[in-house]
Amino acid sequence: MTRPALTKELTPEEFRDYYFLKEELKEFCRHEGLKVSGNKGDLEKRIIHYLSTGESLKEEDIKHKSQEIPSEITLDSKLGENFRFSEDKRAFFKNEIGNGFKFKVKFQKWVKANPDKTYRDAINAYFVIQNSKEKTEISKQFQYNQYIRDFFDNNNDKSLDDAIKCWKYKKSLKGHNRYEDSDLKALSGE
């Protein structure tokens, strides 16, 4: 069975059985008058609630603007509870670390988990994280990224085009979207 269109006629179970792009989820939410903000997981929760009840999910508006007055950043400044990955912070880290600096996921998680640490501590942690051979955990909503990583863990002789073809095949099927060795065989007709 091919993937059904995302409509309000789907049951929550049918919705969960298939993979939908974030843009498809947002378009559905727009069409049905639901909020379109947030990450893919937020959109999926809204849609499942809507498909179950026919009603919008009651949500509190979260204010993302920091109430803090910006101050000069120094190596001894505390990161703080309300740390935002903003351009002034990026500029500070680039100045201290170099132009190759990026707010990668592992570093972002470290910063959020260590609000009492200083920017100096963060720079030291950045280098430790960069030199680590440990793979970054891929969050649940990034199924494509996880699939591609798993594909190459099992098929290092294949191309990105092969991985993408297998992903497109897999996401069209009912069920989970995790890589399986049978995906490549099914795509090649074996």
C-alpha positions in Angstrom: 0.0 0.0 0.0 1.3 3.4 -0.9 1.3 6.2 1.7 -2.0 8.0 2.0 -2.4 11.7 1.7 -2.4 13.6 5.0 -6.1 14.5 5.5 -8.4 14.8 8.4 -10.0 11.5 7.4 -6.9 9.6 8.6 -7.1 7.9 11.9 -4.4 8.7 14.5 -3.1 5.1 14.0 -2.9 5.5 10.3 -1.0 8.8 10.7 1.5 7.2 13.1 2.1 4.4 10.5 3.6 6.7 7.9 6.3 9.2 7.6 5.4 12.8 6.7 7.8 15.7 6.0 7.7 18.6 8.4 6.5 20.9 5.6 3.5 18.5 5.0 2.7 18.6 8.7 2.8 22.4 8.7 0.6 22.6 5.5 -2.0 20.3 7.2 -2.0 22.5 10.3 -2.4 25.7 8.3 -5.3 24.1 6.3 -7.0 22.9 9.5 -6.4 26.2 11.4 -3.9 24.6 13.9 -0.7 26.3 15.1 2.2 25.7 12.8 5.1 26.7 15.2 7.4 24.4 17.0 9.4 21.3 16.0 8.2 18.2 14.1 7.3 16.5 17.4 5.1 19.4 18.4 3.3 19.3 15.0 2.7 15.6 15.2 1.2 15.9 18.7 -1.2 18.6 17.5 -2.2 16.5 14.5 -2.8 13.3 16.5 -4.9 15.3 19.0 -6.9 16.9 16.2 -7.4 13.5 14.4 -8.5 12.0 17.7 -10.9 14.7 18.8 -11.5 17.1 15.9 -10.3 19.9 18.2 -7.2 22.0 18.5 -4.7 21.1 21.3 -4.9 23.6 24.1 -1.4 25.1 24.4 0.1 27.8 26.5 2.0 30.4 24.5 5.6 30.2 25.4 7.5 33.5 25.4 10.9 32.9 23.9 12.2 36.4 24.3 14.6 36.7 27.1 13.8 39.4 29.7 17.5 39.8 30.4 19.3 43.0 29.4 22.3 42.0 27.1 25.7 42.5 28.7 29.2 42.2 27.5 30.4 38.6 27.3 33.7 37.7 28.9 35.5 34.4 29.5 34.4 34.5 33.1 30.7 35.3 32.4 28.2 32.6 33.5 26.3 30.9 30.7 23.0 31.3 32.6 19.7 29.5 32.8 18.2 31.4 29.8 21.2 30.9 27.4 20.2 31.6 23.8 22.2 30.5 20.8 22.2 34.0 19.3 24.5 35.9 16.9 26.3 37.8 19.7 27.2 34.4 21.3 28.2 32.9 18.0 30.5 35.9 17.3 32.1 35.5 20.8 32.8 31.8 20.3 34.1 32.4 16.8 36.4 35.1 18.1 37.7 32.8 20.8 37.7 29.4 18.9 38.1 30.4 15.3 35.9 30.6 12.2 35.3 26.8 12.2 33.1 27.2 15.3 29.5 25.9 15.0 26.8 25.4 17.6 26.6 21.6 17.1 24.0 19.5 19.0 26.4 18.0 21.5 27.8 21.4 22.4 24.3 22.9 22.6 23.3 20.1 25.0 26.4 20.7 27.2 25.7 24.5 27.4 22.0 23.9 28.4 23.0 21.4 31.0 25.7 23.6 32.6 24.1 27.1 33.2 26.5 27.7 36.2 29.6 27.2 34.1 31.5 30.1 32.4 32.2 30.8 28.8 35.8 29.6 29.5 34.4 26.3 30.7 32.3 26.1 27.5 35.2 26.7 25.3 37.2 23.9 27.0 34.1 21.6 26.7 33.8 22.5 23.0 37.3 21.2 22.3 36.7 18.0 24.3 33.4 17.4 22.4 35.0 18.1 19.1 37.8 15.6 19.7 35.4 12.9 20.9 34.9 10.0 18.6 31.5 9.3 20.1 28.6 9.7 17.6 26.0 12.3 18.4 22.6 10.9 19.4 20.1 11.7 16.7 16.7 12.9 18.2 13.6 10.9 17.3 12.2 13.6 15.0 15.2 13.4 12.7 14.3 10.0 11.2 15.9 10.8 7.8 19.3 11.6 9.4 19.2 8.4 11.5 18.2 6.3 8.5 21.1 7.7 6.4 23.6 7.1 9.3 22.4 3.5 9.7 22.5 2.9 5.9 26.1 3.9 5.7 27.0 1.9 8.9 25.9 -1.1 6.9 26.8 -0.1 3.4 30.0 2.0 3.3 30.5 1.1 -0.3 27.3 2.7 -1.5 26.6 6.3 -2.5 24.4 9.0 -0.9 22.1 8.6 -3.9 21.7 4.9 -3.0 20.9 5.9 0.6 18.3 8.5 -0.5 16.6 6.0 -2.9 16.3 3.5 -0.1 15.0 6.2 2.3 12.3 7.2 -0.2 11.3 3.6 -0.6 11.2 3.0 3.2 9.2 6.1 4.0 6.5 5.1 1.5 5.9 1.9 3.4 3.6 1.4 6.4 5.4 1.0 9.7 8.7 2.2 11.2 11.3 4.1 9.2 14.5 2.5 10.6 17.0 1.1 8.2 17.0 -2.7 7.6 19.3 -4.7 5.3 16.2 -5.8 3.3 15.6 -2.1 2.2 18.6 -2.3 -0.2 17.6 -5.7 -1.5 14.0 -4.6 -2.1 15.1 -1.5 -3.9 17.4 -3.5 -6.2 14.7 -6.1 -6.9 16.5 -9.1 -5.2 
